[in-house]
Amino acid sequence: MKYLTLKFPGRFEDAFLYMGRLVIITENHSIRIYDMEDIVNQLQEDRAFLDLPTLLFFRNDLTEDPKFTQRLRNKSRKNDLINAFNNFKSASVYIDDKFGEPTEWNIDISDDILLDLNIYNGRIYIGTSAGLYHLDLDWESEEITQIGTIQKRLDTKCVYTTAKCGTVNASCASDGCFSFVDDFNLGGDEFHREMQISESSLRTSWLDYDIVNYATAVSPSLYNSIRTAIPQEVDEAKKNLETEEYIITDFIRDQWTLNSLFENSKFNGILNLENIQFVQNSNQALFIRTYEGDLYTLSLQKESTRNPSLARYNRYTGLNHIVSSIHTIRLDKGGTIIETDENILLFARKHFIPIFDGEVISIRTFPRSKHYQRLVSVTTADEVILIAIFDDEV
């Protein structure tokens, strides 16, 4: 398992990869947009890099193509790739003025602290210390342009957002979790509305089509979704940029908790719930870090009308730092990005691999993206770093 970095120097708040662009919020509350295709094309003018800039930082879905697997299985061609990898790594590439001027404009947000950035269905969502905002952009123009003015959606601190199936969820700490159901009118005015689904929320995550809300770092609660198919005419009108099949129309609170998951299962009695330091879920799994430094990965199975049940679990030792966040990436053998109080780790092939040391402002992964499934965006006080994961084992 290898990784390469691409660095964007500057004083930034957050960054997000979307539709071939790197979107950055600067410390001056401006939006700066880099065209990733232009950047990788310039990088590939150096033949020593071969096509790695494109494969790792622009179209890393191509590394799943059988043609790429064949390259890795051919000893000579694999050596060429490894040499290109080493050449890129030793070059320590920074994206500066020689790559051209990015597009940039100011946004009308006077709030002191920006806490979250998300882009979904072409719309930018920005959580701040005093609210949630959204801004629509024209992604089809050569230089991305703003459509209309920025809109304030909530008047309370927004610390975290998630989005799927037309619905955007905003975690507002002690003020609760708010869901903007069918925020794009994909199903018509019948479903479009705002609803509060929880009285407290640090973050939410998706479990397939359902929401898991975390009132604390260790207390997931499940909200089952009700959904309907997106009308064909919506897709034809290009209103569904994410090409999703369903829109969520409502949520139902259930009594699913860690206790209920572990009761009457093979996991019962193995783990003391009071010893859990951090919990996070993905679409089909649960990750638990204990104060002893163990990482448990629990595979979940769920039928549409039932709560999740435990299919199997694995325990891994050696996670010796306090966990701040967990993010998934798409690797053939599975991959997880773990933020600790000291570094960032890639957990893959049963190993914890350090990929960054130091303090960070934000970490983003893009497991639902078509092109960026193995990329990690890290924002620090001095730069944005794109970390591309490269699995050279077949």
N, C-alpha and C positions, 0 to 999 in steps of 0.2 A: 504494500500500500504506500503510495507516494502522494505528495501534494506540491503545488506551485502557487505562488502569490503574484498578484498584480496590484500595485499600490497607486492611490490617488491622493497626493499630499494636499492638506488643507484643514481648516477648522470647521468641522461638520457636526451635525446633530444626529443624522441617521441616513441610511441608504437602502435602496430597494431596486432589484432587477425586474424589468417588466418590458415585454415586447421589443427586445433588442436594445433597450436603453438602460443605463444606470442612472437612477433618479436619486439625487442627493439633496438633503436639506442642510444649508449652511448655517453657521452660528449667527449670521445676520438675518436669518429667516428668509432667505431667497431659495428658489428651486434651481438647481443646476443639473443639466441633463447631458450625459455623454452617450454618443452613438457607439455601441460596442462593435458593430460590424466595421466601422471605419477604423477603430483602434486595432482590431485583430488583423485587418488587411495590411495596415502599416507594419505591424509586428512581423508578419510573414514575409515582408520584403527581406528580412534577414533569413537566408536559406538555412542557417544553422538551426533554426527552430522548427524546420519542416512545417507541418500543418497543426502542431500542438496548440498554438494560440486559438485557432478556431475550435478545435476539438475540446479544449478545456474551458475556454472563457466565452464561447458564443454558441456552440452547438454540441454540448457534451452528451446529448442523446445519441449522437453518431457513434459513441464508444460502445453502444449496445448492438451496433450493426454487425452482422456476421463477418463482413469484410474486415472490420477492425479486429475482431477476435482472431481471424486468420493471420493478421499482421503480428499479433502477439505470439502466435504459435510457430511462426517462422523465425528461427534463431537470428538470422541476419537482419531481418526487418525489425525485429524487436530490439536488437542492439542499436539500430539506427534511431528508434524512438527513444530509447534510454539516453543515448548521446544527445539528442535534441532536448530532452528533459533537463539534463545536466547543464547544457549550454544556456537554457533559459534561466535556470536557477542561479547560475553564477553571474548572469547579467544583472540580476536584481532590478527588474524593470519598474520604472516610475512613469506614470502618465502625466507629462508636463506640457508646456506650451508647444513643443514641437509636434504634438499630435493634433494641433488645431484647437480653436476656441470652442468650449461647450456652449450650449444654449443656456441662458440664465435670465431669470426675472424675479422681482420681489413679490412676496405674498403678503396679504394684508392681515397679519396676525401679530397682535401686540403682546400676547401672553409671554411671560418670561421664560418658561421652560417647556420645551417640546418633549413629550414622553413616548410617543409611538408614531410609527409610519406604516401605512398599508396601502396597497394599490389593488383594486379589484374591479373588474369589468370596466377598465379605463378610467376609473375615478380614484383620486388620491384621498385617503383619509388620514388626518393628522390629529393625534390626541395630545392635549396640552395640560398644563397645571390648572387651567380654567375652562376647559371645554373640549368638544369634539367638532372638527371642521371637515368639510369635503370640498374638493375642487375637481371639476371636469376638464379633461384635456383632449385635444384633437390629435390622436396618435397616427393618423394617416398622412398628415402633412410632413414635408421634408424636415422642417424644424418644428418640433412639438410646440403647440400654442395652447394658451389657456382659453377655455370656453366660459364666458360669463364671469361672475365674481365668486369669491370664496364664500361658502355657506356655513354658518354655525348651526350645529345640530343639537348640542347639549351645552348646558351652562354649568357643568360640574367637571372636576378633574377626571380626565380619561387616561388610564394607565396602559391599556392594552386593547387591541382589536383583533377580531378574526372574521373571515367572510367565506361564504360558500352558498351555492344554490340560491343566489339572489338576496341572501340575508346577511346583514352586517351586525356583529355583536360588539358592544363597547363595555369594557370592564372599568368601573368607576369606584373601585375600592369600597369604602363604607357606604357609598351612595348606591351601590348595587350594580347589576348587569342589565343593560338595555339592549334589546334586539330590534333592529329596523328590518321588519319582515317585508320581503319583496321590495327592496329599496329602489329597484329600477322599473317597477311596474311591468315586470315580465308576464305577469298573469292578469294585469288590469287592476283597476282601482279596488276590486273586491278584496284583495289580500294585502295591499300596501298599508302598513301602519307601524307605529312604534309601540313596544310593550316592554315593561320591566319584568324580567323573569327571576331575578334574585335580589335580595336585600344587601348582599355583599359579594364582591368579586375582585380578585387580584388578576385573574386571567381566565380565558376559556379555551377549549380545544375541541376539535371535532372527533367524534367516534363514529366513523362512517357518516351517516346523515344526521346524527344526533349531537347535541351539545353537552360537553362536560364542563361544569362551572367549578372553579376553585375559589372558595371563600377564604381559604388559607392555603399554604403550600402543600398541605397533606390531606386535604378534605375534598375530594371530588364528589360532585352530585350530578346525576344524569337528568337531562331533559330530552325526552323522546320527541322527535319531529313528526309533523304531519306534512305531507308533500304531494305535489301534483306535477304532471308533465308540463314542460314549457311548450306553449302552442307553436306550431310549425311556422306560422307567419312571423313570429318574433325572431326566430333564427334567420329567416329570409330577409328581415329588415336589418340584420347585423346589430341587433340590440344585445345579443348574448355573446360577448367577446370571449367568454370563458368556455363556450360550447358545452355547457352543462345540460343534462337531460331533465332535471327537476328544479322546481322552486319550492322552498319551504313556505308553508302557509300558517303554521301554528306550532307551539311547543306544549308538551304535557310534562309536568314535574313528576318524577318517579322517586321511589325510596331507595334507589340503588346507591350504595356506599361501599367503602372498602370492607366494612364488617359484613355486609350482605354478600359481597363477592366471595369472601373467604369462608363463610359458613358452609358446612356440608360439602367442602371441596377438598381436593388433595393438598391444597395449600394451608388448610386449617391447622393451626398449632405450630407451624414452621417459623413464622415471623411474628414478633411482638409488635403490635401496632404502635405502641408508645415509643418504639425505637426508630420510627420512620422519620427521616429528615426532609425528603422531597419526593413528590409524586408528579408524574406527567404521563399523558397518554398520546398515542398516535391513532390512526384510523382503526387499527386492529390489535393494538398492544398497549400494555401499561408498564411504565418504568418506575422503579422504586429504589431510592438510595437510603441506606440506613446509616446511623451514626457509627457503626462499626466499620464502615467503608465498603459495604457490599452493594452491588447493583443487581437487582432482580429484574428480569424481563419476563413479563407475563403475556402469553398469547391468549387473546380473547376470541370467543366465538359468540355470534349474536344473530338470532333470527329476527325478522322485521317486527314481530309483535312481542318479543321477549327481551328482558334485560340481559346484559352480557354474562357469560359464564366463563370460567377458567378452563382453557384447553390444556395448557402445559406451562411450565415455568423453567427458567434457568437462573442460576446464581453465579455471579462473578465477583471475585475479591480484588482488592487493590485500588479501589476508588477512594483515595485517602484525603481528599479535600471536600469542603462543604460545597454542595451543588447549588448554583443560582438559577440555572435554566437548562432544559433539555430540548433539542431540536432534532428532527429526523431528516435524513437525506436518502436518496435512492441509490443503492448499490445492489449488485446482483446477490451478494452475500449479506445484505443488510448493513445499515450504517446509522450511527447516532452521533450528534454533536453535543458535547456536555460542557457547559460553562461552569467553572468552579471559582472559588475565591482567589485563585492564583493563576489559572491558565485556562485554555480551551483544549479539550481532548476530542479526538475522533475515536469512537468505539467501533471497531470493525474486526471481523475474524477473531473475536474473543480477546482482543488486545485494546488497551488504552494507549493511544498514540498522541503525544502532545503536538499540536499544530500552531499554537500561539501562546506566548507568555506575556503577561502584563494586564493592565486594567483596560476594560472596554466600556463604551457607551451603549452599544447595541450589537446584537447578533441576529442575522437573518438567514434562514435556509428556504429553499423553494421546491419542496418535494412534489407539489402539484403542477409545477411548470413543465412545459414540454422540453425546453432547452437548457434549463439551469438546475436540474435535479441533483447535481453533484457539486454545486457551488455554495460557498458560505460567504456572506458579506459581514465584515467586522468593522465597526466604526470606533475609532479611538479618538483621543484628544487632538491628534496631529494628522490623521489620514483615514481614508477608507481603504480597506484591504479586501480584495477578492481572493479567496482561497479555493483552488480547484483540486478536487480529490481525484486521483488517478490510480486505478486498480490495475496493476501490471501482472496480476496472477490470473491464470486461466486453468 
